[in-house]
Amino acid sequence: MKIEIGDRFKGVIAEAVESGLYTSPEDVVPPGVVTGALRLFAADQARPQALRESIAEALADAREVSEAEIEAALAETMHGLAARGIPE
């Protein structure tokens, strides 16, 4: 896939190379940066879905639960999300 960046960022990259701090545009924006940004985007998109699923599960379960059980379930969910690379 080819990714185009806007003129604003092209200028930022060009200035960085011209400053002598970087030898090429690839030094300014390594290929892995885009992948990392997309990974964060995907994680950010997954968080609301995981929350909706958790809420739907809770609503489907009509039993009464204690505050401690709720806290434990929330902690378990957050731990599971963190293990999948989804930040808190």
Phi, psi and omega in degrees: 000141178256133181245127178260138175250155182287166181302323180304312183285329175300319178295319179298316180294316179299317178298320180296319179292316181297332181291342181091354178287336180231149181265343181202164176301327179294332176289328180286313182234087179298151182307325182292342181296317180295317178300316178298318179296319178292325177297316177297320178299313180298318179296319180296324179288330183284331184302309180299324179295317178298321179294316178300317179297319179295318179294317179299319177299314181296319180291328179287338181264105187278357183289156177277141179231153180278165177298324179296321178294322178296314179299318180294318180294320178296316179299319179296318179296314180296321178296317179297319178294317179297322179295334178271003178087015179264111184292157180289000000 
